[in-house]
Amino acid sequence: QVQLVESGGGLVQPGGSLRLSCAASGRIFTLNDMAWYRQAPGKQRELVAAITSGGSTNYADSVKGRFTISRDNAKNTVDLQMNVLKPEDTAVYYCSVRHWEYGWKTYWGQGTQVTVSS
């Protein structure tokens, strides 16, 4: 029943910034983690950043110091602020939520394209 909708993707020049947003709807339970993944053409999907219900975060080494993940528990939204973007950041970015409902269950958004190019 959980649905996630990403927004904010687009074309940006190297060194620029972009902010992605994800709105979750449906029945989301208290214990949950939200995350951003990305997949570039010909590449494996990788974790970009994750944040727990309590606010603990972790980042891929490639984006640490440049990207910031944040969430609003009351609104069930998660954002990804991306700064100092590089061409290698080009990918489809996916929002996900993992929550406890008689066990852990994971849901995915449809993805939003981010292109970093001159």
C-alpha positions in Angstrom: 0.0 0.0 0.0 3.0 2.3 0.5 3.7 4.6 -2.5 6.7 6.9 -3.0 6.9 9.8 -5.5 10.3 11.4 -6.3 10.7 14.9 -7.7 13.4 17.5 -8.3 15.5 15.7 -10.9 16.9 17.4 -14.0 19.9 18.7 -15.8 22.6 20.5 -14.0 26.2 21.6 -14.8 29.2 20.2 -13.0 29.7 21.9 -9.7 26.1 22.8 -9.4 23.4 21.8 -6.9 20.1 19.9 -7.0 17.6 18.9 -4.3 15.6 15.8 -4.7 12.4 15.2 -2.7 10.4 12.1 -2.0 6.8 11.9 -0.6 5.6 8.7 0.9 1.9 7.9 1.3 -0.1 5.0 2.5 0.3 3.0 5.7 3.8 3.6 7.0 4.7 2.3 10.4 6.9 3.8 13.2 10.0 1.7 12.6 11.3 2.7 9.2 14.4 3.6 7.3 14.3 5.9 4.2 17.0 5.9 1.6 18.2 7.1 -1.8 19.7 4.8 -4.3 20.9 5.4 -7.8 21.6 3.5 -10.9 23.7 4.7 -13.9 23.5 3.1 -17.3 25.5 -0.1 -17.4 26.1 0.1 -13.6 24.8 -1.7 -10.6 22.3 0.0 -8.3 24.1 1.5 -5.3 23.1 3.1 -2.0 23.6 6.8 -1.9 22.4 7.8 1.5 20.1 6.4 4.2 18.4 7.8 7.3 16.6 6.0 10.1 13.5 7.1 12.0 15.8 8.4 14.8 17.8 10.5 12.3 21.0 8.4 12.0 22.5 8.7 8.6 25.1 7.0 6.4 26.5 7.9 3.0 28.4 6.3 0.2 32.0 7.4 0.3 31.6 8.9 -3.2 29.1 11.4 -2.0 30.1 12.1 1.6 30.7 15.8 2.2 28.7 16.7 -0.9 25.2 15.2 -0.3 22.9 15.6 2.7 19.9 13.4 3.5 17.1 14.6 5.7 13.6 13.6 6.6 10.3 14.9 8.1 8.7 12.1 10.1 5.4 13.9 10.5 5.0 14.3 6.7 6.8 11.1 5.7 9.1 12.9 3.3 12.8 12.5 2.6 15.1 14.9 0.8 18.5 14.7 -0.8 20.5 17.9 -1.1 23.2 17.4 -3.7 26.1 19.8 -4.0 29.2 20.0 -6.0 27.7 17.6 -8.5 30.0 15.7 -10.8 29.3 13.9 -14.2 29.7 10.6 -12.4 26.6 11.5 -10.3 24.5 11.1 -13.4 21.9 8.3 -12.8 18.3 7.5 -12.1 17.8 8.2 -8.4 15.3 6.1 -6.5 13.7 6.7 -3.1 12.9 3.8 -0.8 11.3 3.1 2.5 11.8 0.0 4.6 9.4 -0.5 7.6 8.4 -3.0 10.1 5.1 -4.7 9.4 5.2 -8.3 10.7 8.7 -8.2 9.3 10.8 -5.8 7.2 9.2 -4.7 3.9 10.8 -2.4 1.3 9.0 -0.1 -1.2 10.5 1.8 -4.1 9.6 5.0 -6.0 9.6 5.2 -9.8 12.9 7.1 -10.0 13.9 10.5 -11.2 16.7 11.3 -13.7 19.6 13.4 -12.7 22.0 14.4 -15.4 25.3 16.3 -14.7 26.8 17.7 -17.9 28.2 20.8 -19.5 
